[in-house]
Amino acid sequence: MGDKSDKHGPRLDDEMRHETEGLVRGGGPTHAEEWKETEPVQTDAGRDPTSVRNARSEGTPPGMTPRDVENRSALAQVLAGARFPATPEVLAEHAAGQGAPDAVVTALRELPERTYANVADVSDALGYGHETRRF
């Protein structure tokens, strides 16, 4: 009785198992007639979500390029654990201690001399884009 449900009873459990058997085994739709399939929901008017050439790639907020997202993510990883507010020299030393590439450490050292409040503040100073609208 391990896979049986107390909620429905054995007859209804067997009927439900039979109805879903094709879906479970086939890993996809089980209707022979195409017209019985449910249509996908398309909330993006004028844009094909399956198209390879979209205006922006998946996960890229408006106002940023995929490269900006990658750079900001790498910067956040290198500055993980840094104590803010911080100066460029403190940030560069922390990044060097985290094993950051020399180019990143040099870029952090060359930041304008001021106190940075957080990683987003550093990212803006390095010229990485920032989103114009949040999702």
N, CA, C and O atoms as CSV, one atom per row, in Angstrom:
chain,resi,resn,atom,element,x,y,z
A,1,MET,N,N,0.832,-1.202,0.000
A,1,MET,CA,C,0.000,0.000,0.000
A,1,MET,C,C,0.866,1.251,0.000
A,1,MET,O,O,0.341,2.355,0.142
A,2,GLY,N,N,2.208,1.105,-0.159
A,2,GLY,CA,C,3.113,2.240,-0.093
A,2,GLY,C,C,2.853,3.303,-1.139
A,2,GLY,O,O,2.922,4.495,-0.837
A,3,ASP,N,N,2.552,2.892,-2.383
A,3,ASP,CA,C,2.336,3.890,-3.422
A,3,ASP,C,C,0.865,4.214,-3.633
A,3,ASP,O,O,0.531,5.016,-4.505
A,4,LYS,N,N,0.005,3.618,-2.872
A,4,LYS,CA,C,-1.430,3.893,-2.959
A,4,LYS,C,C,-1.775,5.099,-2.085
A,4,LYS,O,O,-1.080,5.405,-1.116
A,5,SER,N,N,-2.855,5.766,-2.450
A,5,SER,CA,C,-3.291,6.938,-1.715
A,5,SER,C,C,-4.498,6.588,-0.850
A,5,SER,O,O,-5.408,5.885,-1.289
A,6,ASP,N,N,-4.491,7.081,0.367
A,6,ASP,CA,C,-5.650,6.897,1.248
A,6,ASP,C,C,-6.759,7.883,0.882
A,6,ASP,O,O,-7.907,7.715,1.291
A,7,LYS,N,N,-6.414,8.891,0.123
A,7,LYS,CA,C,-7.374,9.942,-0.200
A,7,LYS,C,C,-8.404,9.480,-1.232
A,7,LYS,O,O,-9.582,9.817,-1.113
A,8,HIS,N,N,-7.981,8.713,-2.244
A,8,HIS,CA,C,-8.868,8.371,-3.338
A,8,HIS,C,C,-9.420,6.954,-3.272
A,8,HIS,O,O,-10.585,6.729,-3.599
A,9,GLY,N,N,-8.638,6.045,-2.874
A,9,GLY,CA,C,-9.038,4.651,-2.905
A,9,GLY,C,C,-8.331,3.929,-4.029
A,9,GLY,O,O,-7.842,4.573,-4.957
A,10,PRO,N,N,-8.261,2.606,-3.974
A,10,PRO,CA,C,-7.485,1.838,-4.942
A,10,PRO,C,C,-7.994,1.966,-6.381
A,10,PRO,O,O,-7.185,2.034,-7.307
A,11,ARG,N,N,-9.292,1.999,-6.586
A,11,ARG,CA,C,-9.829,2.073,-7.946
A,11,ARG,C,C,-9.447,3.382,-8.615
A,11,ARG,O,O,-8.987,3.383,-9.757
A,12,LEU,N,N,-9.631,4.493,-7.920
A,12,LEU,CA,C,-9.298,5.801,-8.485
A,12,LEU,C,C,-7.787,5.955,-8.640
A,12,LEU,O,O,-7.333,6.590,-9.592
A,13,ASP,N,N,-7.006,5.393,-7.734
A,13,ASP,CA,C,-5.551,5.431,-7.870
A,13,ASP,C,C,-5.116,4.730,-9.146
A,13,ASP,O,O,-4.272,5.244,-9.879
A,14,ASP,N,N,-5.688,3.556,-9.418
A,14,ASP,CA,C,-5.337,2.814,-10.625
A,14,ASP,C,C,-5.753,3.580,-11.879
A,14,ASP,O,O,-5.023,3.592,-12.870
A,15,GLU,N,N,-6.908,4.210,-11.841
A,15,GLU,CA,C,-7.387,4.987,-12.984
A,15,GLU,C,C,-6.466,6.183,-13.252
A,15,GLU,O,O,-6.141,6.477,-14.402
A,16,MET,N,N,-6.053,6.861,-12.191
A,16,MET,CA,C,-5.156,8.010,-12.343
A,16,MET,C,C,-3.780,7.564,-12.850
A,16,MET,O,O,-3.177,8.251,-13.673
A,17,ARG,N,N,-3.285,6.434,-12.373
A,17,ARG,CA,C,-2.014,5.903,-12.830
A,17,ARG,C,C,-2.084,5.582,-14.326
A,17,ARG,O,O,-1.141,5.856,-15.068
A,18,HIS,N,N,-3.208,5.000,-14.763
A,18,HIS,CA,C,-3.387,4.674,-16.175
A,18,HIS,C,C,-3.422,5.935,-17.038
A,18,HIS,O,O,-2.850,5.952,-18.129
A,19,GLU,N,N,-4.081,6.983,-16.567
A,19,GLU,CA,C,-4.194,8.233,-17.329
A,19,GLU,C,C,-2.843,8.923,-17.500
A,19,GLU,O,O,-2.602,9.559,-18.526
A,20,THR,N,N,-1.973,8.808,-16.524
A,20,THR,CA,C,-0.691,9.517,-16.591
A,20,THR,C,C,0.468,8.639,-17.033
A,20,THR,O,O,1.595,9.125,-17.135
A,21,GLU,N,N,0.229,7.375,-17.296
A,21,GLU,CA,C,1.306,6.451,-17.652
A,21,GLU,C,C,2.051,6.891,-18.909
A,21,GLU,O,O,3.281,6.860,-18.925
A,22,GLY,N,N,1.350,7.294,-19.951
A,22,GLY,CA,C,1.993,7.731,-21.190
A,22,GLY,C,C,2.843,8.971,-20.985
A,22,GLY,O,O,3.930,9.083,-21.553
A,23,LEU,N,N,2.363,9.889,-20.188
A,23,LEU,CA,C,3.102,11.112,-19.903
A,23,LEU,C,C,4.382,10.805,-19.136
A,23,LEU,O,O,5.439,11.367,-19.424
A,24,VAL,N,N,4.281,9.920,-18.168
A,24,VAL,CA,C,5.446,9.564,-17.363
A,24,VAL,C,C,6.474,8.815,-18.200
A,24,VAL,O,O,7.665,9.115,-18.123
A,25,ARG,N,N,6.044,7.867,-18.981
A,25,ARG,CA,C,6.972,7.064,-19.793
A,25,ARG,C,C,7.544,7.854,-20.962
A,25,ARG,O,O,8.737,7.761,-21.252
A,26,GLY,N,N,6.701,8.629,-21.632
A,26,GLY,CA,C,7.127,9.323,-22.844
A,26,GLY,C,C,7.873,10.612,-22.591
A,26,GLY,O,O,8.633,11.055,-23.452
A,27,GLY,N,N,7.684,11.220,-21.454
A,27,GLY,CA,C,8.352,12.471,-21.146
A,27,GLY,C,C,7.840,13.647,-21.955
A,27,GLY,O,O,8.547,14.643,-22.111
A,28,GLY,N,N,6.628,13.549,-22.472
A,28,GLY,CA,C,6.082,14.643,-23.264
A,28,GLY,C,C,4.593,14.479,-23.458
A,28,GLY,O,O,3.969,13.659,-22.784
A,29,PRO,N,N,4.011,15.240,-24.365
A,29,PRO,CA,C,2.572,15.163,-24.604
A,29,PRO,C,C,2.152,13.771,-25.074
A,29,PRO,O,O,2.922,13.063,-25.724
A,30,THR,N,N,0.935,13.396,-24.738
A,30,THR,CA,C,0.473,12.055,-25.082
A,30,THR,C,C,-0.701,12.063,-26.047
A,30,THR,O,O,-1.202,10.994,-26.394
A,31,HIS,N,N,-1.156,13.218,-26.489
A,31,HIS,CA,C,-2.295,13.267,-27.396
A,31,HIS,C,C,-1.865,12.930,-28.822
A,31,HIS,O,O,-0.841,13.417,-29.300
A,32,ALA,N,N,-2.644,12.106,-29.487
A,32,ALA,CA,C,-2.345,11.753,-30.877
A,32,ALA,C,C,-2.722,12.895,-31.808
A,32,ALA,O,O,-2.054,13.117,-32.819
A,33,GLU,N,N,-3.787,13.623,-31.478
A,33,GLU,CA,C,-4.225,14.737,-32.310
A,33,GLU,C,C,-3.598,16.026,-31.799
A,33,GLU,O,O,-3.683,16.354,-30.615
A,34,GLU,N,N,-2.970,16.746,-32.716
A,34,GLU,CA,C,-2.287,17.975,-32.330
A,34,GLU,C,C,-3.249,19.015,-31.761
A,34,GLU,O,O,-2.871,19.789,-30.882
A,35,TRP,N,N,-4.475,19.042,-32.248
A,35,TRP,CA,C,-5.428,20.050,-31.813
A,35,TRP,C,C,-5.831,19.884,-30.348
A,35,TRP,O,O,-6.402,20.799,-29.755
A,36,LYS,N,N,-5.538,18.723,-29.762
A,36,LYS,CA,C,-5.863,18.512,-28.348
A,36,LYS,C,C,-4.802,19.073,-27.402
A,36,LYS,O,O,-5.039,19.189,-26.200
A,37,GLU,N,N,-3.646,19.416,-27.938
A,37,GLU,CA,C,-2.571,19.949,-27.103
A,37,GLU,C,C,-2.901,21.373,-26.658
A,37,GLU,O,O,-3.513,22.137,-27.405
A,38,THR,N,N,-2.498,21.720,-25.455
A,38,THR,CA,C,-2.685,23.085,-24.997
A,38,THR,C,C,-1.667,23.977,-25.687
A,38,THR,O,O,-0.534,23.564,-25.935
A,39,GLU,N,N,-2.070,25.189,-25.992
A,39,GLU,CA,C,-1.168,26.113,-26.663
A,39,GLU,C,C,-0.274,26.782,-25.634
A,39,GLU,O,O,-0.707,27.048,-24.513
A,40,PRO,N,N,0.978,27.058,-26.011
A,40,PRO,CA,C,1.874,27.738,-25.072
A,40,PRO,C,C,1.402,29.169,-24.841
A,40,PRO,O,O,0.834,29.800,-25.732
A,41,VAL,N,N,1.641,29.659,-23.660
A,41,VAL,CA,C,1.279,31.027,-23.323
A,41,VAL,C,C,2.393,31.937,-23.803
A,41,VAL,O,O,3.564,31.713,-23.496
A,42,GLN,N,N,2.032,32.948,-24.545
A,42,GLN,CA,C,3.027,33.889,-25.024
A,42,GLN,C,C,2.688,35.254,-24.441
A,42,GLN,O,O,1.760,35.925,-24.893
A,43,THR,N,N,3.447,35.650,-23.442
A,43,THR,CA,C,3.205,36.932,-22.797
A,43,THR,C,C,4.030,38.052,-23.407
A,43,THR,O,O,3.777,39.227,-23.141
A,44,ASP,N,N,5.014,37.695,-24.222
A,44,ASP,CA,C,5.852,38.695,-24.855
A,44,ASP,C,C,5.314,38.980,-26.254
A,44,ASP,O,O,5.662,38.290,-27.212
A,45,ALA,N,N,4.472,39.992,-26.366
A,45,ALA,CA,C,3.882,40.327,-27.662
A,45,ALA,C,C,4.968,40.772,-28.632
A,45,ALA,O,O,5.802,41.612,-28.293
A,46,GLY,N,N,4.959,40.214,-29.831
A,46,GLY,CA,C,5.910,40.611,-30.854
A,46,GLY,C,C,7.282,39.988,-30.719
A,46,GLY,O,O,8.188,40.354,-31.468
A,47,ARG,N,N,7.470,39.065,-29.798
A,47,ARG,CA,C,8.777,38.447,-29.610
A,47,ARG,C,C,8.590,36.948,-29.495
A,47,ARG,O,O,7.758,36.477,-28.719
A,48,ASP,N,N,9.352,36.209,-30.254
A,48,ASP,CA,C,9.304,34.755,-30.188
A,48,ASP,C,C,10.265,34.294,-29.097
A,48,ASP,O,O,11.478,34.422,-29.268
A,49,PRO,N,N,9.760,33.757,-27.973
A,49,PRO,CA,C,10.659,33.377,-26.878
A,49,PRO,C,C,11.585,32.221,-27.228
A,49,PRO,O,O,12.577,32.001,-26.534
A,50,THR,N,N,11.281,31.476,-28.293
A,50,THR,CA,C,12.151,30.365,-28.672
A,50,THR,C,C,13.196,30.787,-29.692
A,50,THR,O,O,14.067,29.993,-30.046
A,51,SER,N,N,13.126,32.014,-30.165
A,51,SER,CA,C,14.070,32.500,-31.156
A,51,SER,C,C,15.454,32.656,-30.540
A,51,SER,O,O,15.588,33.070,-29.389
A,52,VAL,N,N,16.484,32.321,-31.320
A,52,VAL,CA,C,17.858,32.428,-30.842
A,52,VAL,C,C,18.294,33.890,-30.802
A,52,VAL,O,O,19.062,34.293,-29.929
A,53,ARG,N,N,17.803,34.672,-31.742
A,53,ARG,CA,C,18.235,36.061,-31.829
A,53,ARG,C,C,17.243,36.977,-31.128
A,53,ARG,O,O,16.431,37.628,-31.785
A,54,ASN,N,N,17.299,37.033,-29.826
A,54,ASN,CA,C,16.466,37.953,-29.056
A,54,ASN,C,C,17.220,39.260,-28.871
A,54,ASN,O,O,18.443,39.299,-29.003
A,55,ALA,N,N,16.503,40.318,-28.567
A,55,ALA,CA,C,17.134,41.613,-28.357
A,55,ALA,C,C,18.113,41.566,-27.189
A,55,ALA,O,O,19.141,42.241,-27.230
A,56,ARG,N,N,17.828,40.807,-26.178
A,56,ARG,CA,C,18.743,40.643,-25.050
A,56,ARG,C,C,18.688,39.188,-24.631
A,56,ARG,O,O,17.685,38.503,-24.830
A,57,SER,N,N,19.751,38.741,-24.064
A,57,SER,CA,C,19.800,37.322,-23.721
A,57,SER,C,C,19.157,37.082,-22.354
A,57,SER,O,O,18.960,38.003,-21.562
A,58,GLU,N,N,18.845,35.833,-22.114
A,58,GLU,CA,C,18.193,35.409,-20.867
A,58,GLU,C,C,18.994,35.883,-19.662
A,58,GLU,O,O,20.211,35.702,-19.618
A,59,GLY,N,N,18.334,36.479,-18.699
A,59,GLY,CA,C,18.992,36.891,-17.469
A,59,GLY,C,C,19.684,38.238,-17.551
A,59,GLY,O,O,20.318,38.654,-16.581
A,60,THR,N,N,19.586,38.926,-18.665
A,60,THR,CA,C,20.233,40.227,-18.806
A,60,THR,C,C,19.188,41.314,-18.625
A,60,THR,O,O,18.282,41.440,-19.449
A,61,PRO,N,N,19.297,42.104,-17.560
A,61,PRO,CA,C,18.303,43.158,-17.349
A,61,PRO,C,C,18.455,44.289,-18.352
A,61,PRO,O,O,19.538,44.495,-18.899
A,62,PRO,N,N,17.374,45.024,-18.597
A,62,PRO,CA,C,17.462,46.172,-19.512
A,62,PRO,C,C,18.503,47.173,-19.017
A,62,PRO,O,O,18.577,47.469,-17.825
A,63,GLY,N,N,19.295,47.682,-19.938
A,63,GLY,CA,C,20.329,48.647,-19.581
A,63,GLY,C,C,21.692,48.006,-19.388
A,63,GLY,O,O,22.673,48.707,-19.143
A,64,MET,N,N,21.771,46.673,-19.494
A,64,MET,CA,C,23.040,45.968,-19.319
A,64,MET,C,C,23.251,45.006,-20.481
A,64,MET,O,O,22.295,44.513,-21.081
A,65,THR,N,N,24.503,44.752,-20.781
A,65,THR,CA,C,24.843,43.740,-21.770
A,65,THR,C,C,25.183,42.447,-21.029
A,65,THR,O,O,25.447,42.481,-19.827
A,66,PRO,N,N,25.180,41.319,-21.720
A,66,PRO,CA,C,25.593,40.081,-21.064
A,66,PRO,C,C,27.000,40.180,-20.477
A,66,PRO,O,O,27.280,39.596,-19.430
A,67,ARG,N,N,27.887,40.920,-21.151
A,67,ARG,CA,C,29.264,41.101,-20.645
A,67,ARG,C,C,29.248,41.881,-19.333
A,67,ARG,O,O,30.004,41.559,-18.417
A,68,ASP,N,N,28.387,42.916,-19.230
A,68,ASP,CA,C,28.263,43.674,-17.984
A,68,ASP,C,C,27.832,42.760,-16.842
A,68,ASP,O,O,28.350,42.855,-15.730
A,69,VAL,N,N,26.892,41.884,-17.124
A,69,VAL,CA,C,26.399,40.962,-16.095
A,69,VAL,C,C,27.522,40.037,-15.638
A,69,VAL,O,O,27.698,39.809,-14.441
A,70,GLU,N,N,28.285,39.504,-16.598
A,70,GLU,CA,C,29.399,38.618,-16.257
A,70,GLU,C,C,30.456,39.350,-15.447
A,70,GLU,O,O,30.957,38.817,-14.457
A,71,ASN,N,N,30.800,40.566,-15.857
A,71,ASN,CA,C,31.820,41.344,-15.142
A,71,ASN,C,C,31.365,41.676,-13.728
A,71,ASN,O,O,32.145,41.573,-12.780
A,72,ARG,N,N,30.105,42.075,-13.585
A,72,ARG,CA,C,29.600,42.426,-12.259
A,72,ARG,C,C,29.555,41.198,-11.358
A,72,ARG,O,O,29.846,41.288,-10.165
A,73,SER,N,N,29.193,40.059,-11.921
A,73,SER,CA,C,29.158,38.818,-11.158
A,73,SER,C,C,30.561,38.424,-10.705
A,73,SER,O,O,30.759,38.042,-9.551
A,74,ALA,N,N,31.536,38.517,-11.613
A,74,ALA,CA,C,32.923,38.183,-11.264
A,74,ALA,C,C,33.447,39.140,-10.193
A,74,ALA,O,O,34.160,38.729,-9.278
A,75,LEU,N,N,33.092,40.407,-10.313
A,75,LEU,CA,C,33.511,41.392,-9.319
A,75,LEU,C,C,32.913,41.074,-7.952
A,75,LEU,O,O,33.593,41.164,-6.930
A,76,ALA,N,N,31.643,40.704,-7.945
A,76,ALA,CA,C,30.986,40.364,-6.677
A,76,ALA,C,C,31.633,39.135,-6.034
A,76,ALA,O,O,31.753,39.070,-4.810
A,77,GLN,N,N,32.045,38.169,-6.840
A,77,GLN,CA,C,32.717,36.985,-6.300
A,77,GLN,C,C,34.060,37.342,-5.694
A,77,GLN,O,O,34.428,36.838,-4.633
A,78,VAL,N,N,34.793,38.218,-6.376
A,78,VAL,CA,C,36.114,38.611,-5.890
A,78,VAL,C,C,35.999,39.455,-4.617
A,78,VAL,O,O,36.848,39.370,-3.730
A,79,LEU,N,N,34.947,40.266,-4.537
A,79,LEU,CA,C,34.784,41.150,-3.369
A,79,LEU,C,C,33.908,40.538,-2.274
A,79,LEU,O,O,33.561,41.218,-1.308
A,80,ALA,N,N,33.551,39.267,-2.419
A,80,ALA,CA,C,32.749,38.603,-1.380
A,80,ALA,C,C,33.516,38.630,-0.067
A,80,ALA,O,O,34.684,38.246,-0.004
A,81,GLY,N,N,32.855,39.080,0.960
A,81,GLY,CA,C,33.471,39.146,2.280
A,81,GLY,C,C,34.185,40.451,2.566
A,81,GLY,O,O,34.648,40.661,3.687
A,82,ALA,N,N,34.289,41.337,1.583
A,82,ALA,CA,C,34.939,42.638,1.815
A,82,ALA,C,C,34.061,43.477,2.728
A,82,ALA,O,O,32.832,43.416,2.672
A,83,ARG,N,N,34.717,44.258,3.566
A,83,ARG,CA,C,33.977,45.115,4.494
A,83,ARG,C,C,33.784,46.479,3.860
A,83,ARG,O,O,34.747,47.161,3.508
A,84,PHE,N,N,32.535,46.861,3.723
A,84,PHE,CA,C,32.187,48.163,3.154
A,84,PHE,C,C,31.705,49.068,4.265
A,84,PHE,O,O,31.184,48.575,5.266
A,85,PRO,N,N,31.857,50.366,4.127
A,85,PRO,CA,C,32.485,51.141,3.061
A,85,PRO,C,C,33.997,50.889,3.019
A,85,PRO,O,O,34.631,50.612,4.037
A,86,ALA,N,N,34.553,50.996,1.796
A,86,ALA,CA,C,35.969,50.690,1.605
A,86,ALA,C,C,36.581,51.609,0.560
A,86,ALA,O,O,35.891,52.142,-0.309
A,87,THR,N,N,37.892,51.781,0.667
A,87,THR,CA,C,38.649,52.579,-0.301
A,87,THR,C,C,39.173,51.664,-1.406
A,87,THR,O,O,39.175,50.444,-1.242
A,88,PRO,N,N,39.615,52.230,-2.522
A,88,PRO,CA,C,40.145,51.397,-3.605
A,88,PRO,C,C,41.311,50.503,-3.166
A,88,PRO,O,O,41.405,49.354,-3.597
A,89,GLU,N,N,42.190,51.020,-2.318
A,89,GLU,CA,C,43.344,50.224,-1.873
A,89,GLU,C,C,42.896,49.021,-1.049
A,89,GLU,O,O,43.423,47.922,-1.222
A,90,VAL,N,N,41.923,49.219,-0.152
A,90,VAL,CA,C,41.403,48.112,0.662
A,90,VAL,C,C,40.733,47.067,-0.232
A,90,VAL,O,O,40.906,45.865,-0.031
A,91,LEU,N,N,39.969,47.537,-1.218
A,91,LEU,CA,C,39.295,46.624,-2.134
A,91,LEU,C,C,40.304,45.827,-2.968
A,91,LEU,O,O,40.130,44.626,-3.176
A,92,ALA,N,N,41.355,46.496,-3.442
A,92,ALA,CA,C,42.379,45.824,-4.236
A,92,ALA,C,C,43.110,44.777,-3.404
A,92,ALA,O,O,43.387,43.683,-3.895
A,93,GLU,N,N,43.421,45.097,-2.164
A,93,GLU,CA,C,44.094,44.135,-1.281
A,93,GLU,C,C,43.203,42.925,-1.008
A,93,GLU,O,O,43.673,41.787,-1.001
A,94,HIS,N,N,41.932,43.176,-0.789
A,94,HIS,CA,C,40.997,42.071,-0.550
A,94,HIS,C,C,40.890,41.180,-1.788
A,94,HIS,O,O,40.907,39.954,-1.680
A,95,ALA,N,N,40.781,41.803,-2.959
A,95,ALA,CA,C,40.669,41.042,-4.205
A,95,ALA,C,C,41.930,40.219,-4.450
A,95,ALA,O,O,41.845,39.069,-4.879
A,96,ALA,N,N,43.096,40.799,-4.182
A,96,ALA,CA,C,44.353,40.068,-4.358
A,96,ALA,C,C,44.403,38.865,-3.418
A,96,ALA,O,O,44.895,37.800,-3.790
A,97,GLY,N,N,43.897,39.040,-2.208
A,97,GLY,CA,C,43.850,37.936,-1.246
A,97,GLY,C,C,42.887,36.832,-1.656
A,97,GLY,O,O,43.034,35.686,-1.232
A,98,GLN,N,N,41.900,37.174,-2.481
A,98,GLN,CA,C,40.932,36.196,-2.968
A,98,GLN,C,C,41.408,35.502,-4.237
A,98,GLN,O,O,40.717,34.629,-4.765
A,99,GLY,N,N,42.590,35.885,-4.732
A,99,GLY,CA,C,43.117,35.260,-5.939
A,99,GLY,C,C,42.584,35.866,-7.221
A,99,GLY,O,O,42.524,35.193,-8.250
A,100,ALA,N,N,42.201,37.122,-7.171
A,100,ALA,CA,C,41.669,37.793,-8.364
A,100,ALA,C,C,42.775,37.973,-9.402
A,100,ALA,O,O,43.946,38.090,-9.041
A,101,PRO,N,N,42.419,37.996,-10.686
A,101,PRO,CA,C,43.423,38.254,-11.728
A,101,PRO,C,C,44.065,39.630,-11.531
A,101,PRO,O,O,43.453,40.542,-10.974
A,102,ASP,N,N,45.310,39.762,-11.997
A,102,ASP,CA,C,46.044,41.021,-11.830
A,102,ASP,C,C,45.318,42.200,-12.463
A,102,ASP,O,O,45.380,43.315,-11.946
A,103,ALA,N,N,44.630,41.963,-13.576
A,103,ALA,CA,C,43.900,43.046,-14.250
A,103,ALA,C,C,42.799,43.601,-13.349
A,103,ALA,O,O,42.560,44.808,-13.335
A,104,VAL,N,N,42.131,42.730,-12.600
A,104,VAL,CA,C,41.063,43.182,-11.699
A,104,VAL,C,C,41.652,43.970,-10.542
A,104,VAL,O,O,41.120,45.017,-10.171
A,105,VAL,N,N,42.749,43.478,-9.965
A,105,VAL,CA,C,43.396,44.174,-8.845
A,105,VAL,C,C,43.872,45.547,-9.296
A,105,VAL,O,O,43.712,46.530,-8.573
A,106,THR,N,N,44.454,45.619,-10.485
A,106,THR,CA,C,44.921,46.900,-11.023
A,106,THR,C,C,43.755,47.851,-11.254
A,106,THR,O,O,43.848,49.035,-10.930
A,107,ALA,N,N,42.659,47.346,-11.809
A,107,ALA,CA,C,41.475,48.186,-12.043
A,107,ALA,C,C,40.924,48.730,-10.726
A,107,ALA,O,O,40.504,49.885,-10.656
A,108,LEU,N,N,40.924,47.905,-9.692
A,108,LEU,CA,C,40.436,48.370,-8.390
A,108,LEU,C,C,41.364,49.428,-7.798
A,108,LEU,O,O,40.896,50.393,-7.195
A,109,ARG,N,N,42.665,49.256,-7.964
A,109,ARG,CA,C,43.624,50.251,-7.449
A,109,ARG,C,C,43.488,51.585,-8.177
A,109,ARG,O,O,43.737,52.640,-7.592
A,110,GLU,N,N,43.090,51.544,-9.463
A,110,GLU,CA,C,43.002,52.755,-10.267
A,110,GLU,C,C,41.652,53.464,-10.159
A,110,GLU,O,O,41.410,54.454,-10.850
A,111,LEU,N,N,40.781,52.961,-9.298
A,111,LEU,CA,C,39.494,53.632,-9.082
A,111,LEU,C,C,39.723,55.020,-8.493
A,111,LEU,O,O,40.721,55.236,-7.806
A,112,PRO,N,N,38.821,55.960,-8.749
A,112,PRO,CA,C,38.941,57.280,-8.119
A,112,PRO,C,C,38.979,57.149,-6.596
A,112,PRO,O,O,38.246,56.351,-6.012
A,113,GLU,N,N,39.830,57.932,-5.974
A,113,GLU,CA,C,40.037,57.836,-4.527
A,113,GLU,C,C,38.832,58.413,-3.784
A,113,GLU,O,O,38.671,59.629,-3.687
A,114,ARG,N,N,38.005,57.535,-3.274
A,114,ARG,CA,C,36.848,57.890,-2.445
A,114,ARG,C,C,36.405,56.628,-1.722
A,114,ARG,O,O,36.992,55.564,-1.915
A,115,THR,N,N,35.400,56.734,-0.913
A,115,THR,CA,C,34.885,55.578,-0.187
A,115,THR,C,C,33.712,54.997,-0.959
A,115,THR,O,O,32.796,55.723,-1.347
A,116,TYR,N,N,33.739,53.686,-1.180
A,116,TYR,CA,C,32.692,52.979,-1.919
A,116,TYR,C,C,31.791,52.253,-0.937
A,116,TYR,O,O,32.265,51.584,-0.019
A,117,ALA,N,N,30.481,52.389,-1.138
A,117,ALA,CA,C,29.504,51.875,-0.186
A,117,ALA,C,C,29.236,50.377,-0.342
A,117,ALA,O,O,28.976,49.688,0.645
A,118,ASN,N,N,29.296,49.870,-1.577
A,118,ASN,CA,C,28.971,48.459,-1.819
A,118,ASN,C,C,29.503,48.037,-3.181
A,118,ASN,O,O,30.119,48.836,-3.888
A,119,VAL,N,N,29.264,46.780,-3.548
A,119,VAL,CA,C,29.759,46.243,-4.815
A,119,VAL,C,C,29.125,46.982,-5.996
A,119,VAL,O,O,29.797,47.216,-7.000
A,120,ALA,N,N,27.855,47.351,-5.896
A,120,ALA,CA,C,27.195,48.073,-6.986
A,120,ALA,C,C,27.868,49.423,-7.222
A,120,ALA,O,O,28.002,49.865,-8.364
A,121,ASP,N,N,28.285,50.068,-6.154
A,121,ASP,CA,C,28.985,51.349,-6.255
A,121,ASP,C,C,30.324,51.161,-6.982
A,121,ASP,O,O,30.686,51.972,-7.834
A,122,VAL,N,N,31.046,50.108,-6.652
A,122,VAL,CA,C,32.321,49.796,-7.308
A,122,VAL,C,C,32.074,49.453,-8.774
A,122,VAL,O,O,32.820,49.891,-9.650
A,123,SER,N,N,31.034,48.674,-9.039
A,123,SER,CA,C,30.687,48.271,-10.397
A,123,SER,C,C,30.398,49.494,-11.271
A,123,SER,O,O,30.853,49.562,-12.413
A,124,ASP,N,N,29.660,50.438,-10.748
A,124,ASP,CA,C,29.366,51.674,-11.490
A,124,ASP,C,C,30.639,52.460,-11.771
A,124,ASP,O,O,30.811,52.996,-12.866
A,125,ALA,N,N,31.534,52.531,-10.783
A,125,ALA,CA,C,32.777,53.268,-10.954
A,125,ALA,C,C,33.680,52.608,-12.003
A,125,ALA,O,O,34.448,53.292,-12.679
A,126,LEU,N,N,33.587,51.284,-12.138
A,126,LEU,CA,C,34.386,50.574,-13.135
A,126,LEU,C,C,33.779,50.664,-14.533
A,126,LEU,O,O,34.394,50.230,-15.507
A,127,GLY,N,N,32.581,51.224,-14.633
A,127,GLY,CA,C,31.950,51.428,-15.932
A,127,GLY,C,C,31.079,50.288,-16.404
A,127,GLY,O,O,30.666,50.265,-17.563
A,128,TYR,N,N,30.790,49.336,-15.526
A,128,TYR,CA,C,29.864,48.272,-15.895
A,128,TYR,C,C,28.477,48.881,-15.905
A,128,TYR,O,O,28.194,49.794,-15.129
A,129,GLY,N,N,27.625,48.396,-16.757
A,129,GLY,CA,C,26.270,48.928,-16.826
A,129,GLY,C,C,25.476,48.578,-15.585
A,129,GLY,O,O,25.884,47.742,-14.779
A,130,HIS,N,N,24.359,49.219,-15.449
A,130,HIS,CA,C,23.431,48.852,-14.374
A,130,HIS,C,C,22.024,48.869,-14.949
A,130,HIS,O,O,21.730,49.602,-15.893
A,131,GLU,N,N,21.175,48.061,-14.372
A,131,GLU,CA,C,19.833,47.913,-14.937
A,131,GLU,C,C,19.050,49.202,-14.824
A,131,GLU,O,O,19.134,49.923,-13.830
A,132,THR,N,N,18.280,49.474,-15.875
A,132,THR,CA,C,17.445,50.669,-15.873
A,132,THR,C,C,16.088,50.391,-15.252
A,132,THR,O,O,15.369,51.310,-14.859
A,133,ARG,N,N,15.740,49.092,-15.167
A,133,ARG,CA,C,14.452,48.705,-14.583
A,133,ARG,C,C,14.644,47.354,-13.933
A,133,ARG,O,O,15.276,46.466,-14.504
A,134,ARG,N,N,14.100,47.198,-12.741
A,134,ARG,CA,C,14.154,45.904,-12.060
A,134,ARG,C,C,12.951,45.084,-12.425
A,134,ARG,O,O,11.879,45.630,-12.690
A,135,PHE,N,N,13.113,43.759,-12.442
A,135,PHE,CA,C,12.005,42.865,-12.790
A,135,PHE,C,C,11.091,42.691,-11.617
A,135,PHE,O,O,10.096,41.973,-11.710
